[in-house]
Amino acid sequence: MDVILSTDLYKVSWYDPEHTIVLAHVLKRWDWDEASKVMSLVDAQFLPMERDGFAVYLFERGTNILPEGKSTLLKMREHLLSDPEKQRLVIIVNAGSLVETILNMAFSAYKLANTKSKYRFVRTMADALNEIKQYKLEHRTA
């Protein structure tokens, strides 16, 4: 894995040698400032891409709760409005039911049905890789 950025709270890296999967591994509980930095950094990796890419957010046990701070829906909306062209899926591993519920509320509240269609919630990294594999089979991406 080629590391993009690593701190004591998270590690962002390329998961695969082809640089099509960006993995944001959340190691400890974070706040909205840190979450925004990570989400922006992950999204930025897709801007120069000429092929399809995938974002995976992997939450360690105990970190799968919302970031600390206020304005949860507004912060989520900010990020959800960013939709890099070549980012085909955003897969959230071990998100926890609260995060999944709040994200679904944000999709509905802000009428982001197109954005919602690329989000997947799974329990393991193996499940995330299966989602990517399935997407590639269905869409014949390289």
Backbone torsions as a table, in degrees:
resi	resn	phi	psi	omega
1	MET	NA	130.7	175.9
2	ASP	-90.4	118.6	-177.1
3	VAL	-76.9	133.0	175.6
4	ILE	-95.2	-46.8	177.2
5	LEU	-158.6	138.9	-179.7
6	SER	-137.5	133.0	174.4
7	THR	-133.7	-176.7	177.2
8	ASP	-74.4	-14.5	-179.4
9	LEU	-94.6	-31.2	-175.0
10	TYR	-157.9	164.7	175.2
11	LYS	-138.0	126.5	177.4
12	VAL	-112.2	126.5	-176.9
13	SER	-150.8	165.8	170.4
14	TRP	-82.1	126.2	-177.4
15	TYR	-79.0	-32.1	-174.8
16	ASP	-119.1	154.9	-179.2
17	PRO	-65.4	-23.1	179.6
18	GLU	-79.3	-8.1	-178.8
19	HIS	59.4	51.5	174.6
20	THR	-113.8	-14.7	-179.3
21	ILE	-120.3	117.7	175.2
22	VAL	-97.5	124.1	-180.0
23	LEU	-107.6	121.4	172.3
24	ALA	-106.4	106.8	-176.3
25	HIS	-99.1	109.4	-178.0
26	VAL	-88.2	115.1	-172.5
27	LEU	-95.0	-32.4	-178.4
28	LYS	-139.2	164.6	178.7
29	ARG	-60.4	139.2	-176.6
30	TRP	-125.3	170.8	175.9
31	ASP	-107.5	177.4	-175.3
32	TRP	-66.1	-32.3	178.0
33	ASP	-62.1	-46.9	179.1
34	GLU	-66.0	-42.7	179.7
35	ALA	-60.3	-42.9	179.5
36	SER	-63.6	-40.7	178.0
37	LYS	-60.3	-47.1	-177.9
38	VAL	-64.2	-48.1	-178.3
39	MET	-61.9	-40.0	178.0
40	SER	-66.7	-41.0	178.4
41	LEU	-63.2	-43.7	177.9
42	VAL	-61.9	-49.2	-179.6
43	ASP	-59.4	-38.3	-178.1
44	ALA	-61.6	-27.2	-179.3
45	GLN	-66.6	-22.4	-176.8
46	PHE	-88.8	-15.9	-175.2
47	LEU	-62.4	-43.7	179.5
48	PRO	-84.4	-2.0	-175.0
49	MET	-67.1	142.1	174.8
50	GLU	-107.2	-7.2	178.5
51	ARG	-124.4	171.3	-179.2
52	ASP	-66.4	144.4	178.6
53	GLY	-137.6	167.9	-173.3
54	PHE	-138.7	139.0	176.9
55	ALA	-108.5	134.9	176.9
56	VAL	-126.4	125.3	174.2
57	TYR	-107.3	114.7	-178.1
58	LEU	-108.1	115.7	-179.3
59	PHE	-98.9	124.6	173.4
60	GLU	-68.9	156.4	178.8
61	ARG	-56.3	133.2	-179.4
62	GLY	91.4	-11.3	177.5
63	THR	-103.2	-4.4	-172.2
64	ASN	-84.8	47.9	173.0
65	ILE	-125.7	165.8	-177.6
66	LEU	-62.6	147.1	175.2
67	PRO	-57.3	151.4	179.3
68	GLU	-69.4	146.9	177.5
69	GLY	124.0	174.0	-176.8
70	LYS	-94.3	177.1	173.5
71	SER	62.3	45.1	-176.3
72	THR	-56.1	-51.8	-177.2
73	LEU	-64.1	-39.5	179.1
74	LEU	-66.3	-40.6	178.5
75	LYS	-64.3	-41.9	178.3
76	MET	-65.0	-41.3	179.5
77	ARG	-58.9	-45.4	178.4
78	GLU	-51.4	-49.1	-177.5
79	HIS	-72.1	-40.9	-176.9
80	LEU	-64.7	-26.2	178.3
81	LEU	-71.7	-21.5	174.2
82	SER	-79.3	121.0	-174.8
83	ASP	-139.8	79.1	-177.9
84	PRO	-55.1	137.7	-172.7
85	GLU	-57.0	-42.4	-174.7
86	LYS	-92.7	1.7	177.3
87	GLN	-83.1	103.6	-173.0
88	ARG	-85.3	-38.9	178.3
89	LEU	-134.7	148.1	168.6
90	VAL	-121.2	114.0	-175.3
91	ILE	-111.1	126.4	-177.9
92	ILE	-110.7	116.6	-175.4
93	VAL	-99.4	125.7	176.9
94	ASN	62.0	43.2	-175.3
95	ALA	-69.2	-33.4	-173.2
96	GLY	90.0	150.3	-173.3
97	SER	-67.1	-32.0	-179.7
98	LEU	-66.2	-46.1	178.9
99	VAL	-61.4	-44.8	179.9
100	GLU	-61.3	-43.4	179.7
101	THR	-63.6	-46.1	-178.8
102	ILE	-65.4	-41.3	177.3
103	LEU	-61.3	-43.9	178.9
104	ASN	-64.4	-35.9	175.4
105	MET	-63.4	-42.8	179.8
106	ALA	-63.6	-42.0	177.7
107	PHE	-58.0	-44.0	-178.4
108	SER	-71.2	-47.6	-176.1
109	ALA	-61.5	-36.0	-176.3
110	TYR	-104.0	12.3	175.9
111	LYS	51.6	57.2	-177.6
112	LEU	-113.3	50.4	-176.6
113	ALA	-61.0	-39.4	179.6
114	ASN	-64.7	-40.3	178.7
115	THR	-67.7	-41.4	-178.5
116	LYS	-58.6	-33.1	-175.3
117	SER	-64.4	-18.3	179.8
118	LYS	-98.3	0.8	179.1
119	TYR	-93.6	138.1	176.6
120	ARG	-132.3	141.8	175.8
121	PHE	-114.8	121.4	-178.6
122	VAL	-132.9	169.4	-176.2
123	ARG	-97.1	-26.6	-175.7
124	THR	-134.5	163.2	176.2
125	MET	-64.2	-37.0	177.0
126	ALA	-59.7	-40.0	176.4
127	ASP	-62.6	-39.7	179.2
128	ALA	-62.6	-45.6	179.4
129	LEU	-64.3	-34.7	175.7
130	ASN	-65.8	-38.5	176.8
131	GLU	-61.1	-42.4	179.1
132	ILE	-65.3	-45.0	179.1
133	LYS	-59.1	-45.3	179.4
134	GLN	-62.4	-43.0	178.5
135	TYR	-59.4	-46.8	-179.3
136	LYS	-61.7	-39.3	177.8
137	LEU	-63.7	-43.9	-177.9
138	GLU	-71.4	-29.6	-174.5
139	HIS	-112.4	1.6	177.7
140	ARG	50.6	49.1	176.9
141	THR	-91.0	157.4	-179.6
142	ALA	-81.0	NA	NA
